[in-house]
Amino acid sequence: MKFKTAGIVIFLLMNTPSSSSYTIQSPYLDDPSLVIGYVDSCAEFWLGTWDENFGGFYTNIDKYGDVIHNSDKHMLTQTRNVYGLTRAFMLTGDILFLDMAREGLDFMYEHSWDEAYGGWFNELDQLGNPIYPTSPKTAFYQHYAILGTTVYYEATRDTVDWNWLMTGYDHLETVYWDTRPQYLGYFDESNFGASSVWNKSFNATVDAITTHLLYLYLMTEDQVYKDRLLELAEEMMDRLVGSMPQQAIGFVEMFDSDWNSNNNEPMTIMGHVLKTGWCLSRICQLEFDQEYIDASEALFQDVWHNGYDHDFGGPYKDYNRITGEMLMWGNPDTCKAWWQLEQAATHGLQMFSLTRDTLYLRMADESVDFYMHNFVDREYGEVYANRTRYGDFAWNENKGEGGKAGYHSIELGYYLYLYGNLFVKQKPVTIHYNFVESTSERRMVMTPIAVADSLLRIQNVLHEGQPYTSFDPDQRILVLPPGVCGHFEVTFEPVEPVIVTENDTMPESLILSRNYPNPFNSSTTIEFNLMEIGNVQFEVFDIHGRLIHSCWYTGLHAGLNSIEWAADETPNGVYHYRISNGTHAASGKAIVLR
């Protein structure tokens, strides 16, 4: 993310010192490494909910980790537990978590996909049979079905999971995306045969970003995913944020197919308001837009002034957006939900990284502090779903149900570790990966969070505990030759503030310029400078890091040279190219778009 003015390139900084001080209360934000133990405890709890006889994670779980009510195994439980266990591996390096995530995915792939009409069944019995095969399918479930698959692919780059990810993604794009120019967005529901779709909603819109679209772009840098993110950002701005002036609190969450407000559904959820701000601020890291920052600020302020507990910390739950009345759901006291406190923390930290305004840090800190003191069960593991504003019992203390599994609790720990270290403490983070074997060379983009390209780099890499040097630190590209696989530990570090003039020169013997045009449909030209006469090798890699093109150019003169890459037979997508001359190498990105 950068702005040009008067020959200067100025990078937006995530670690510029704050203009005012704030004393952090929560030990987990003051020392983010503490969350690794918390994540490990949550993941261990969910390991105990696996059915050793028939496979799959049970859905309904009491506070002790035992199965209650029935033996159902919802798809939502599988994908969310896969997400949690994969993230737990990525923080701890415990391969058991990743192995069980693999088991959960295999159970889901075998039982939850509708072979007749496409899409994912949600409610499954103990044997994995769909309970209501002719019920409508919602975009909410279709989005979340590929959540676990997406992060498992991030951690392993297993093409089996990539294929399933694309199967689910293509179904969403084909069935649910409304292509009418004035009504763009995902439909909320379809009939079981995918022949009819209707309505729009918060969940159909925002959950696409948090479950897979953002991760797909970060892993591939494919313009297709970025374009969809930007389209959804505009829908959030126009439909959700745009409805706020007419509400007492929050925004409209349910719409008809033409984006008309559904006033028969007046509920607004503080976690949804904050989640929208989190998504807009993350997209802003990829494509800076001051309107996204302003909207995120408005969403934050709405919760801060109208739906936040300033005595004990953290957002309240649900409201009637028209009257402003809090919805109590039969409970005698006001309450908070575990996943909504997560949104307060993540949105607050992301906005703090963009603005350095300590009010955002305060919301994050107070929410984390309340959460860790009152939601976490330090005796049996995991967290409770709901607590009163004082941290007491609310409704029940079950840990697993249709809408709760190992997702939000572990996601909070994962992002506290990353955001807390990178954004607040300006310290490196280490993430574990376990890449499957491939017969071809791979060049993998390693971008764990939405961040401007200039503000995060790879510090070092270990492979099976030994130093590994085949990576580009600034482009965050990890290079794996054929056959190289296994356990990698990648350490990322925040980059110090930089101001670079356009006329700066580099001492290397090879200096790469950007290719043009970019994007392109048939050919693009890559310019580079050589300090002396020599030869260069030109290589192109696809989004999976596989080498698709390689050639040598010999006898090149000192000074400006150029290479034309003809990509007439190359599919649309993002590609990485590398030019090397034996002593130096430089990389760039090219987008084929027709």
KAKAKA-V109897 format. One record per backbone hydrogen bond with DSSP energy under -1.0 kcal/mol. CO is the residue of the C=O (numbers start at 1). NH is the residue of the N-H. Records with the same first field share a line. If there is no record, write none. Layout:
BEGIN
CO: NH / NH
END
This chain:
BEGIN
3: 10
5: 8
7: 502
8: 5
9: 500
10: 3
26: 29 / 30
27: 31
31: 34
32: 35
33: 36
34: 38
35: 39
36: 40
37: 41
38: 42
39: 43
40: 44
41: 45
42: 46
43: 47
44: 48
46: 49
47: 50
49: 58
51: 55
56: 51
60: 68
61: 399 / 400
62: 65
66: 62
68: 70
72: 59
74: 78
75: 79
76: 80
77: 81
78: 82
79: 83
80: 84
81: 85
82: 86
83: 87
84: 88
85: 89
86: 90
87: 91
88: 92
89: 93
90: 432
94: 97
95: 99
96: 100
97: 101
98: 102
99: 103
100: 104
101: 105
102: 106
103: 107
104: 108
105: 109
106: 110
107: 111
108: 112
112: 121
113: 115
114: 118
119: 114
122: 75
123: 131
124: 73
125: 128
129: 125
132: 135
137: 190
138: 142
139: 143
140: 144
141: 145
143: 146
144: 147
146: 150
147: 151
148: 152
149: 153
150: 154
151: 155
152: 156
153: 157
155: 434
156: 436
158: 162
159: 163
160: 164
161: 165
162: 166
163: 167
164: 168
165: 169
166: 170
167: 171
168: 172
169: 173
170: 174
171: 175
172: 176 / 177
176: 187
180: 183
185: 178
188: 139
189: 198
190: 137
191: 194
196: 191
198: 189
199: 188
200: 255
201: 205
202: 206
203: 207
206: 209 / 210
207: 211
208: 212 / 213
209: 214
212: 216
213: 217
214: 218
215: 219
216: 220
217: 221
222: 225 / 226
223: 227
224: 228
225: 229
226: 230
227: 231
228: 232
229: 233
230: 234
231: 235
232: 236
233: 237
234: 238
235: 239
236: 241
237: 242
240: 243
241: 244
243: 246
244: 247
253: 202
254: 262
255: 200
256: 259
260: 256
262: 265
266: 321
268: 319
269: 273
270: 274
271: 275
272: 276
273: 277
274: 278
275: 279
276: 280
277: 281
278: 282
279: 283
280: 284
283: 287
289: 292 / 293
290: 294
291: 295
292: 296
293: 297
294: 298
295: 299
296: 300
297: 301
298: 302
299: 303
300: 304
301: 305
302: 306
303: 307
307: 316
309: 313
314: 309
317: 270
318: 327
319: 268
320: 324
321: 248 / 249
325: 320
328: 331
334: 389
335: 317
336: 387
337: 341
338: 342
339: 343
340: 344
341: 345
342: 346
343: 347
344: 348
345: 349
346: 350
347: 351
348: 352
349: 353
350: 354
351: 355
352: 356
357: 360
358: 362
359: 363
360: 364
361: 365
362: 366
363: 367
364: 368
365: 369
366: 370
367: 371
368: 372
369: 373
370: 374
371: 375 / 376
375: 384
377: 381
382: 377
385: 338
387: 336
388: 391
392: 388
394: 396
400: 61
401: 404
404: 401
407: 411
408: 412
409: 413
410: 414
411: 415
412: 416
413: 417
414: 418
415: 419
416: 420
417: 421
418: 422
419: 423 / 424
420: 425
421: 427
429: 492
431: 490
433: 488
435: 486
438: 483
442: 480
444: 478
452: 455
455: 495
457: 493
460: 491
461: 468
462: 489
463: 466
466: 463
469: 471
470: 479
472: 476 / 477
473: 458
476: 446
477: 472
478: 444
480: 442
481: 484
486: 435
487: 464
488: 433
489: 462
490: 431
491: 459 / 460
492: 429
493: 457
500: 9
501: 504
509: 531
511: 529
516: 525
520: 593
522: 567
524: 565
525: 516
526: 563
527: 513
528: 561
529: 511
530: 559
534: 556
536: 553
537: 580
538: 551
539: 578
540: 548 / 549
541: 576
542: 545
546: 542
549: 540
551: 538
553: 536
556: 534
559: 530
561: 528
563: 526
565: 524
567: 570
573: 592
575: 590
576: 541
577: 588
578: 539
579: 586
580: 537
584: 581
586: 579
588: 577
590: 575
591: 520
592: 573
END
